[in-house]
């Protein structure tokens, strides 16, 4: 729960579905005002924001493409307009196209790097000044198993997730002394929201590799984010926390 003298705000990118939605609900339950984000499905973000308000917090939507510098700046500006500050930044938005390395164009490569990695840089740059001013902040990125080992046909995904992990380690060292922590969460196979997709089939195919004998739930990932965003998580800094049921990486 929030213990300081002002209402804290959490911005969660890619929060219209799946893990992002679960994180928004968990942080709303913890008492944070919530800013949801999506690039195109406004209806999904509106539903998440409405559900967040049921916890007695404020919530608004910051639609925009965080995969461009201007888009990320606009999303940050919208988020900052709610309470004048963003105290918890959760960089969850990501894309995972499956493209052979030799078939990949410069545009294909740059798009993945921008959404999965550079967005975290752009948004942290926008939110950090306020965190520094108040002496409190949380930056939480997402990795996934692509940050641990490479995947066939997803070279930029692996590169971007490795880069996001490197960014977190650097932020943790540079700003840890100012009351700001930076960590990265790495989910394993998590139950898909929509079963009839190629990605869902891939996730289901991994279930037999999970020692706990099942896929994870979005809420189980969100619980880790809730801890990292809390006062009880203040001494966790610069870490990658895997939520994968013991799946080998």
N, C-alpha and C positions, 0 to 999 in steps of 0.2 A: 504494500500500500504506500501511497505518497505521504511523506512525513514532513516535507519542507513547507514553507509558508506561501507558496504560490501554486496554482494549478498547472501541472505539467502536460505537455502536448507530445503525442507520438505520431510521426509520419511513417506510414507503411506503404512502400511502393508495391505495385502488383497485388493489391489486396482485395480484388473482387472475387477471388475463388481460392480453393485449396489451402495451402499453408498460409498464404498472405491473409486470407479471411480469418483463419483460426488465430493468427497472431493479433489481428485487430480486435477480435472478441476477447482474447485473454487480457490484453492491455486495457481494454475498456472495463473489464471486470475488476482490474487492479486500480481503477480510478483515473486513468489517463484520459484526457480529451484526445479524440482520434481524428486523424486526417487520412482518408482513404485515397487511393490512386489507381488509375488504370489508363491505358492508352486509347481504348475505344469503347469498351462495354460500360457505359455510364449507368445503365440499369443495375448491373451487378454491384457497382460501388454504392449506389443509392440504397440498395438492400442492406449492405454491410453497415453503412452509416446509420440507417434506421435501427438496425439491431443493436448497434453500439449504444445508441441513445437510451435503450431500455435499461442500461446500467446507471442511468442518471448523469451521464457525461455529455459534453458537447461533441458533435462530430460534423465534419464537412468533407466535401469531395474536392480533390485537386486533380482534375483530369489533365493528362498531358503525356507526351512521349519523353521519358527520361533518357532515351538513347540519343538525344542531341543536346548540345550545351545549352541552347536557348530553351529547349523544352524542359530540361532539368531545372534551369533557373526560374522558369515560370511556375513549375510545380512547387518549388521551394517558396517562392513568393506567395503563392496561394496558401500554402501551409502556414507560413509565418503570419498571415493575416488573421488567423483564428484567435490566437492569444498574444501574438507578437513575438513568439519564440517557438522553437522546436527543441525539445529536450531529449527525445529518443528518436533516432533515425534508424529505420529498418529497411535496408536495401534488399528487397526480395524479388523485384522484377527481373526476369531473365528469359532468354530465348535459347532453344537447343535444336537448331536445324541439323538435319542429317545430310551432309554433302561431302562427297569424296574430295580429298585434298586437291587433286589435280583438276577437278571440275570447279573448284571454288574461285569466285572472282574477288577482286579487291573489295568491291562493295559488300559481298557476302561476309568476308572476313571482318571488315570494319564495323558492320552493323552489330555483329555478335559482341565484339570487343566493347563497343560503345554502350550497349544495353547492359551487359553483364559486369563490366568493370568500370568504364569511364563514368557511368552514371553515379556510381558510389563516390568517385572523386568530386564530381560536380556538386552533388548534394551535400557532401560533408563540408566542402568549401563554403557553401551557403549557410549551413547550420552551425558550424563551429564557432563563429564569432560570438553568437548569443550564448552558447554553452560556456565559453571561456568567461564571458562577462558575469554569468551567474555562478560559475564554479561548479557546475554539475552537468553531466551529459552522458549519453549512451549511444554508441554507434555499433550496429549489429548488421553484419553482412551474411550472405548465404553462399555456401560452397557447393556441397553435394559431392558425390563420389567422383565426379569429373575433376575435382581438385586433387584427388589422391592418385589417380592413374588415368592414362589416356583412353579414349574410346575411338573405335574405328569410325571414320566419317564425321568426327566432331572435334577436330583439332582446335578451332577457335574457342569452343566451349571450355575445353581443358585449359587452354592458355588464359582465358579470361578469368576463370575461377582461381587458378594459381595467382594471377595478378591481384585479384580481390583479396586473397589471403595475405599477400605481401603488403598491400595497402593497410590492412588491419594491423599487422605487426608494427608497421611504421607509426601509425596514428597512436597506437597504444603506448609506444615509447615517448613520442613527442608531447602527448597531452595527458598522460596518466597522472602527472603531478598537479594537474589543474582540476581534478575531480571528474575527469572524463575517461571512461573506459571504452575500449574497442575490442570486439570479439567477433568470431565467425562461427556459424552453426552449419554443420555438414549433415544433412539428412541422408539416410539410406533409402531403401525401397519403401515408399509411403503409399498407402491405399489411394488409387486414382479416383478422382471425382467422376469422370466420364469413362465408362468401361470400353466403349466402342471407338477407341482410338489406337493408333500404332504405338504411341507412348505408353498407354495403359497396358497393352499387351506385353510390351517390353518389361514393365514393372512387375506384372504378374509372373513373368517367366523367371524373375529373380527370387520369388518367394521361397523356393526350395533351398536357397543359399542362406537364408536367415536362421541363425541358431535358435531364436525364440519361436520359430515355426509359424510366423505370420508376418504380414506387412504392418508397418507402423501406421499410426493415425496422425493426421495433421495436428490434432490437439496435443499430442505428445511432443511434437516439435515446438509448438507454441508455448508449452510449459517451460521449456529451456529459455526461450526468449523472455518470458515473464520473469524468470529468476535473474537473468542478466540485466534486465531493465530496473530491477528493484534495488533497494538499499542493501539487501542481503547479498546481492551480487557485486558489491562495490570492490571486492578484492580479486575478482576474476577479470583479468585484463590481458589482452594479447593472445588469447587462446582460441584454438579450433576445437569445438565440442561436437563430437560425432553422435548422432542419434540414429542408430542403424541396427539395433537388435543384436549387435555383435557380428554383423556381416564382415567378412574379410575384405580388405581393400588392397 
